[in-house]
Amino acid sequence: MTQNINSHRKKNHSVCMIAYRSLPKDINRMKIARSLQNNGYDVDFISLNYGDHQGLERINDINIIRVAEELKTDNFPAVFINHIVFSMKAFYRLFLSQSSKKYSYFHVHNPPDYLILIAIPFKLVYGTRIILDLHDMLPEAVESNLQFKGSGILTRTAEIIERFAIHFSDAIIATNSYDKQIISSRNSVDPDKIFVVMNTPNLEQYTIENALKEDYGYDNKFIVLFEGTIWKRRGIQTVIDAVKLLKNTIPIYFIVVGDGPSLQYLKDIVLEKDLNDSVKFTGWVDLTTLSKYISIADVCVIPFLKTKVNERGVPNKLFEYTIHDKPIIASRLKGMALTFSEKEMLFYEPGNADDLAEKIHWCFKNPEKTRKMIVRSKRRYKEEYSWNKMEKVLYECFQSV
């Protein structure tokens, strides 16, 4: 529900969230904001803009303040310049508003970590507490994404920025226990200041939809699905290669739900391999449509390549697939392998299309064994990873500072 920005505001602790992301498109960050708002916090959220959205908008009692435009490129200089533009506009907006509103908390979502520079002056002058939400590890992200001669100095700079951001934070949120280990191992920080809040869906905000393959004309297809932002390091090209290997063996159809800088790169690969009749790119879709697409999938994939940033990640799509009762095939990377076992999902060698094709073919041939795997993963999700459990940790984090 969208309301006027000047409508009634809850009176309690006020939070300013900052994220270099577009809202409400970024489901996970909106979920965190809504959880805080539902617990009595007054939340403003400074974000990017995309499409025809207003600069100021009130959604679900959260004030969305859009200060810069979303980029459709992963070109480093362009992105870095946009980071600066975003940060300057955000700081200016906050500086002007200080006479009418002082925040109790800044909740800074990375990447990048240096967004914390927006909040530090208000911490020093007004004592505002800062919570740093590390969705990614900046040094690993820089090393994985910027591979050119001389990029090592940027990785070392990222390590300095991370230490700086953690030093000025009153509490830190990590998205999994492995990330908490990484943070503790290279920073002088009390482990009790680090809270693990995993990217699991809130089922009170996330309605599971059901559709039929017939609704989309896929009656006899064995559907493999990926959803998320499209970058090369996500390894989607490996799935396309596996589709090529299986095309004449099983009725495979690959659906890519999402958008991102490498979309055209993947479309070119599909065209080159003559797979237009076996691969579909939907573009970005809303939550309802996403859920419908997942519901018709026979197998869902997380095909990330082996990079430092991917090695430690536990993506929210892992849990989105789980709550839809879908079998999951993922690259054997440490973060995901620590979250679910081989009894709960299938793993393959990152970047190995032959191994992935073998796992997809196994699911096609063994539906009963696949169903048992789904039951085990769903049970573990409910016992350890549900948003109800994560939400409690989120509240503990805020209450600790």
C-alpha positions as CSV (number, residue, x, y, z in Angstrom):
1,M,0.0,0.0,0.0
2,T,1.4,3.4,-1.0
3,Q,0.5,6.5,1.1
4,N,1.4,10.2,1.0
5,I,4.8,10.9,2.6
6,N,3.3,13.4,5.0
7,S,0.8,10.9,6.5
8,H,0.9,9.9,10.1
9,R,4.3,8.7,11.4
10,K,4.8,6.2,14.3
11,K,6.5,7.7,17.3
12,N,9.3,5.5,18.7
13,H,12.9,5.0,17.8
14,S,13.6,6.5,14.4
15,V,15.8,4.6,11.9
16,C,17.4,5.9,8.7
17,M,18.3,3.1,6.4
18,I,20.7,3.7,3.6
19,A,21.2,1.3,0.7
20,Y,22.7,1.7,-2.8
21,R,19.8,-0.3,-4.1
22,S,16.4,0.4,-5.8
23,L,13.3,0.2,-3.7
24,P,10.9,-1.5,-3.5
25,K,12.6,-3.8,-6.0
26,D,15.2,-4.9,-3.5
27,I,12.9,-7.4,-1.6
28,N,15.4,-8.3,1.1
29,R,16.2,-4.8,2.3
30,M,12.5,-3.8,2.2
31,K,11.8,-6.9,4.3
32,I,14.2,-5.7,7.0
33,A,12.7,-2.2,7.0
34,R,9.2,-3.6,7.3
35,S,10.1,-5.8,10.2
36,L,11.5,-2.8,12.1
37,Q,8.5,-0.7,11.2
38,N,6.1,-3.4,12.4
39,N,8.0,-3.5,15.7
40,G,7.4,0.2,16.4
41,Y,10.4,1.8,14.7
42,D,9.9,4.9,12.5
43,V,11.8,4.1,9.3
44,D,13.1,6.3,6.5
45,F,14.9,4.6,3.7
46,I,17.4,6.4,1.4
47,S,17.8,4.5,-1.9
48,L,18.3,4.6,-5.6
49,N,15.5,5.3,-8.1
50,Y,14.4,3.3,-11.1
51,G,11.7,3.6,-13.6
52,D,9.0,6.2,-13.1
53,H,9.0,6.2,-9.3
54,Q,8.6,9.4,-7.3
55,G,11.5,10.8,-5.4
56,L,9.5,10.6,-2.2
57,E,7.1,7.8,-1.6
58,R,5.5,6.2,1.5
59,I,5.2,2.4,1.2
60,N,3.9,0.2,4.0
61,D,4.5,3.1,6.4
62,I,8.1,3.4,5.3
63,N,9.3,6.7,3.8
64,I,11.3,5.9,0.7
65,I,13.7,8.8,-0.3
66,R,15.3,8.2,-3.7
67,V,18.3,10.4,-4.3
68,A,20.1,9.0,-7.4
69,E,19.3,6.9,-10.5
70,E,20.0,3.2,-10.8
71,L,22.7,2.3,-13.3
72,K,22.3,-0.4,-15.9
73,T,26.1,-1.1,-16.1
74,D,28.8,-2.7,-14.0
75,N,31.5,-0.4,-15.5
76,F,33.6,0.3,-12.4
77,P,34.3,4.1,-13.0
78,A,30.6,4.8,-13.7
79,V,29.5,2.9,-10.7
80,F,32.1,4.5,-8.4
81,I,31.0,8.0,-9.6
82,N,27.4,7.1,-9.0
83,H,28.4,6.0,-5.5
84,I,29.8,9.4,-4.8
85,V,26.7,11.2,-6.3
86,F,24.4,9.0,-4.2
87,S,26.4,9.6,-1.0
88,M,26.6,13.4,-1.5
89,K,22.9,13.7,-2.2
90,A,22.0,11.4,0.8
91,F,24.2,13.4,3.2
92,Y,22.9,16.7,1.9
93,R,19.3,15.5,2.4
94,L,20.0,14.3,5.9
95,F,21.9,17.6,6.8
96,L,18.8,19.6,5.7
97,S,16.5,17.5,7.7
98,Q,18.4,17.6,11.0
99,S,16.5,20.6,12.3
100,S,13.2,18.7,12.1
101,K,14.3,15.1,12.8
102,K,17.2,13.4,14.5
103,Y,17.6,9.7,14.0
104,S,18.3,7.2,16.8
105,Y,19.9,4.8,14.4
106,F,21.5,4.6,11.0
107,H,21.2,1.2,9.4
108,V,23.8,1.1,6.6
109,H,23.5,-1.7,4.0
110,N,26.6,-2.5,2.1
111,P,27.9,-2.7,-0.7
112,P,29.8,-0.4,-0.6
113,D,31.0,-0.2,2.9
114,Y,32.0,3.5,2.5
115,L,28.3,4.4,2.6
116,I,29.0,4.6,6.3
117,L,30.7,8.0,5.6
118,I,27.1,9.4,5.3
119,A,26.3,8.5,8.8
120,I,29.6,9.1,10.7
121,P,29.2,12.9,11.1
122,F,25.8,12.4,12.7
123,K,27.3,9.8,15.1
124,L,30.1,12.1,16.1
125,V,27.8,15.2,16.6
126,Y,24.5,13.7,17.8
127,G,25.6,10.3,19.1
128,T,23.4,8.4,16.5
129,R,24.2,4.7,16.6
130,I,25.3,2.9,13.5
131,I,24.4,-0.6,12.5
132,L,26.5,-1.9,9.5
133,D,24.7,-4.6,7.5
134,L,27.3,-6.5,5.5
135,H,25.4,-8.3,2.7
136,D,28.8,-8.7,1.0
137,M,32.4,-8.8,2.1
138,L,33.9,-5.8,0.3
139,P,37.5,-7.1,-0.2
140,E,36.2,-10.4,-1.6
141,A,33.8,-8.5,-3.9
142,V,36.5,-6.2,-5.2
143,E,39.0,-9.0,-5.8
144,S,36.3,-11.1,-7.6
145,N,34.9,-8.3,-9.8
146,L,38.0,-6.2,-10.6
147,Q,40.5,-8.5,-12.2
148,F,43.0,-6.4,-14.0
149,K,46.7,-5.5,-13.6
150,G,47.1,-3.4,-10.5
151,S,43.7,-4.3,-9.0
152,G,45.5,-5.7,-5.9
153,I,45.9,-2.2,-4.5
154,L,42.1,-1.8,-4.7
155,T,41.6,-5.0,-2.7
156,R,44.0,-3.7,0.0
157,T,42.1,-0.4,-0.1
158,A,38.8,-2.4,0.4
159,E,40.3,-4.1,3.4
160,I,41.1,-0.7,5.0
161,I,37.6,0.6,4.2
162,E,36.1,-2.5,5.8
163,R,38.1,-2.0,9.0
164,F,37.2,1.7,9.0
165,A,33.5,0.9,8.7
166,I,33.6,-1.7,11.4
167,H,35.5,0.6,13.7
168,F,32.7,3.2,13.5
169,S,29.9,0.7,13.8
170,D,28.1,0.0,17.0
171,A,26.8,-3.3,15.8
172,I,27.3,-5.4,12.7
173,I,25.0,-7.8,10.8
174,A,26.4,-10.7,8.9
175,T,24.3,-12.8,6.5
176,N,25.7,-16.1,7.6
177,S,28.0,-17.7,10.2
178,Y,30.9,-18.0,7.8
179,D,30.9,-14.3,7.1
180,K,30.9,-13.7,10.9
181,Q,34.1,-15.9,11.1
182,I,35.7,-13.8,8.3
183,I,34.8,-10.5,10.0
184,S,36.2,-11.6,13.3
185,S,39.4,-13.1,11.8
186,R,40.6,-9.8,10.2
187,N,39.1,-7.1,12.4
188,S,39.6,-6.1,16.0
189,V,35.9,-6.5,16.9
190,D,34.0,-8.0,19.8
191,P,32.2,-11.1,18.4
192,D,29.2,-10.2,20.5
193,K,28.8,-7.1,18.3
194,I,28.2,-9.3,15.2
195,F,24.7,-10.7,14.7
196,V,23.9,-13.3,12.0
197,V,20.6,-12.4,10.2
198,M,20.3,-14.6,7.2
199,N,18.5,-13.6,4.0
200,T,15.4,-15.7,4.5
201,P,12.0,-14.7,3.2
202,N,9.3,-13.4,5.6
203,L,6.3,-15.5,4.9
204,E,4.0,-12.8,6.3
205,Q,5.1,-10.5,3.4
206,Y,5.8,-13.2,0.8
207,T,2.8,-15.0,-0.6
208,I,3.5,-18.3,-2.3
209,E,1.7,-18.4,-5.6
210,N,0.9,-21.5,-7.6
211,A,0.7,-21.7,-11.4
212,L,0.6,-24.5,-13.9
213,K,3.0,-25.2,-16.7
214,E,0.0,-25.1,-19.1
215,D,-0.5,-21.5,-18.1
216,Y,2.7,-20.6,-19.9
217,G,2.6,-23.2,-22.7
218,Y,5.3,-25.4,-21.1
219,D,3.1,-28.6,-20.6
220,N,5.7,-31.2,-21.4
221,K,8.9,-29.3,-20.4
222,F,11.3,-30.1,-17.6
223,I,11.9,-26.6,-16.2
224,V,15.1,-25.4,-14.7
225,L,15.0,-22.0,-13.1
226,F,17.4,-19.3,-11.9
227,E,16.2,-16.1,-10.3
228,G,18.2,-13.0,-9.4
229,T,20.5,-10.3,-10.6
230,I,22.4,-11.2,-13.7
231,W,26.2,-10.9,-13.4
232,K,28.8,-13.1,-15.1
233,R,30.1,-14.3,-11.8
234,R,26.7,-15.8,-11.1
235,G,27.6,-18.6,-13.6
236,I,24.3,-18.6,-15.5
237,Q,26.3,-19.4,-18.7
238,T,27.2,-22.8,-17.1
239,V,23.5,-23.6,-17.0
240,I,23.1,-22.6,-20.7
241,D,26.0,-25.0,-21.5
242,A,24.3,-27.8,-19.6
243,V,21.0,-27.1,-21.5
244,K,23.0,-27.6,-24.7
245,L,24.3,-30.9,-23.4
246,L,20.8,-32.2,-22.4
247,K,18.6,-30.7,-25.1
248,N,18.4,-33.9,-27.1
249,T,18.1,-36.1,-24.0
250,I,15.3,-34.6,-21.9
251,P,12.7,-31.9,-22.6
252,I,14.7,-29.3,-20.8
253,Y,13.6,-25.6,-20.7
254,F,15.6,-23.0,-18.8
255,I,13.9,-19.9,-17.4
256,V,16.1,-16.9,-16.2
257,V,14.0,-14.6,-14.0
258,G,15.8,-11.3,-13.4
259,D,17.8,-8.5,-14.9
260,G,21.3,-7.1,-14.6
261,P,24.4,-5.9,-16.3
262,S,25.3,-9.2,-18.0
263,L,21.8,-9.9,-19.5
264,Q,22.9,-9.1,-23.1
265,Y,26.0,-11.2,-22.7
266,L,23.8,-14.2,-21.9
267,K,21.4,-13.5,-24.7
268,D,24.3,-13.5,-27.1
269,I,25.5,-16.9,-25.8
270,V,22.0,-18.4,-26.2
271,L,21.8,-17.0,-29.8
272,E,25.3,-18.4,-30.6
273,K,24.4,-21.9,-29.3
274,D,21.0,-21.8,-31.1
275,L,19.1,-22.3,-27.9
276,N,16.4,-19.6,-28.3
277,D,13.7,-22.4,-28.2
278,S,15.1,-23.7,-24.9
279,V,15.9,-20.6,-22.8
280,K,13.7,-17.7,-21.7
281,F,14.7,-14.4,-20.1
282,T,11.8,-12.8,-18.3
283,G,13.4,-9.6,-17.1
284,W,12.7,-8.2,-13.7
285,V,9.3,-9.3,-12.3
286,D,7.3,-8.5,-9.2
287,L,7.1,-10.9,-6.2
288,T,3.8,-12.5,-7.3
289,T,5.0,-13.3,-10.8
290,L,8.4,-14.5,-9.4
291,S,6.6,-17.0,-7.1
292,K,4.5,-18.3,-10.0
293,Y,7.6,-18.9,-12.1
294,I,9.2,-20.8,-9.2
295,S,6.1,-22.8,-8.7
296,I,6.3,-24.3,-12.2
297,A,10.0,-25.2,-12.0
298,D,11.1,-28.8,-11.7
299,V,14.6,-27.8,-10.5
300,C,16.0,-24.5,-9.2
301,V,19.7,-23.6,-9.6
302,I,22.3,-21.5,-7.9
303,P,25.2,-21.8,-10.5
304,F,27.7,-19.3,-8.9
305,L,31.3,-19.4,-10.2
306,K,34.0,-20.0,-7.6
307,T,35.2,-16.6,-6.6
308,K,36.0,-15.2,-3.2
309,V,32.8,-13.3,-3.0
310,N,30.7,-16.2,-4.1
311,E,32.5,-18.7,-1.9
312,R,31.2,-17.1,1.3
313,G,27.7,-16.2,0.2
314,V,24.4,-17.7,1.2
315,P,21.9,-16.1,-1.3
316,N,18.3,-15.4,-0.4
317,K,17.2,-17.4,-3.5
318,L,18.4,-20.6,-1.6
319,F,15.6,-20.1,0.9
320,E,13.1,-18.8,-1.7
321,Y,13.5,-22.1,-3.6
322,T,13.2,-24.0,-0.3
323,I,9.9,-22.5,0.8
324,H,8.4,-23.3,-2.6
325,D,9.3,-27.0,-2.1
326,K,11.8,-27.1,-5.0
327,P,14.9,-29.3,-5.4
328,I,18.0,-27.2,-5.5
329,I,21.2,-27.7,-7.5
330,A,24.0,-25.4,-6.5
331,S,27.7,-24.9,-7.0
332,R,29.8,-26.5,-4.2
333,L,30.8,-23.3,-2.4
334,K,31.5,-23.1,1.3
335,G,28.7,-20.7,2.4
336,M,25.9,-22.8,0.9
337,A,27.6,-26.2,1.8
338,L,27.6,-25.1,5.5
339,T,23.9,-24.2,5.3
340,F,22.5,-27.4,3.7
341,S,24.0,-30.8,3.4
342,E,24.1,-33.2,0.4
343,K,21.1,-34.9,1.8
344,E,19.1,-31.7,1.4
345,M,20.3,-30.4,-1.9
346,L,22.6,-31.3,-4.8
347,F,26.0,-29.8,-5.4
348,Y,28.2,-29.7,-8.5
349,E,31.7,-28.5,-9.3
350,P,31.4,-24.7,-10.0
351,G,31.7,-23.9,-13.7
352,N,31.5,-27.6,-14.8
353,A,28.6,-27.9,-17.3
354,D,29.0,-31.7,-17.5
355,D,28.7,-32.2,-13.8
356,L,25.6,-29.8,-13.7
357,A,24.0,-31.6,-16.6
358,E,24.5,-34.9,-14.8
359,K,22.8,-33.5,-11.6
360,I,19.9,-32.1,-13.7
361,H,19.5,-35.5,-15.5
362,W,19.5,-37.3,-12.1
363,C,16.6,-35.1,-10.9
364,F,14.7,-35.8,-14.1
365,K,15.1,-39.6,-13.6
366,N,14.6,-39.7,-9.8
367,P,11.5,-37.7,-8.8
368,E,10.8,-39.8,-5.7
369,K,14.4,-39.4,-4.3
370,T,14.2,-35.7,-5.2
371,R,11.0,-35.3,-3.2
372,K,12.6,-36.8,-0.1
373,M,15.5,-34.3,-0.5
374,I,12.9,-31.5,-0.5
375,V,11.3,-32.7,2.7
376,R,14.7,-32.7,4.5
377,S,15.6,-29.2,3.3
378,K,12.2,-27.8,4.3
379,R,12.5,-29.3,7.7
380,R,15.9,-27.8,8.3
381,Y,14.7,-24.4,7.1
382,K,11.9,-24.4,9.6
383,E,14.1,-25.5,12.5
384,E,17.0,-23.2,11.9
385,Y,16.5,-20.5,9.2
386,S,12.9,-19.2,9.3
387,W,12.5,-15.4,9.3
388,N,10.8,-15.6,12.7
389,K,14.1,-16.7,14.1
390,M,16.1,-14.2,12.1
391,E,13.8,-11.3,13.0
392,K,14.4,-12.0,16.7
393,V,18.2,-11.6,16.1
394,L,17.5,-8.4,14.2
395,Y,15.7,-6.9,17.2
396,E,18.4,-8.1,19.6
397,C,20.9,-6.3,17.4
398,F,19.1,-3.0,17.7
399,Q,18.5,-3.4,21.4
400,S,22.2,-4.1,22.0
401,V,23.3,-0.6,21.0
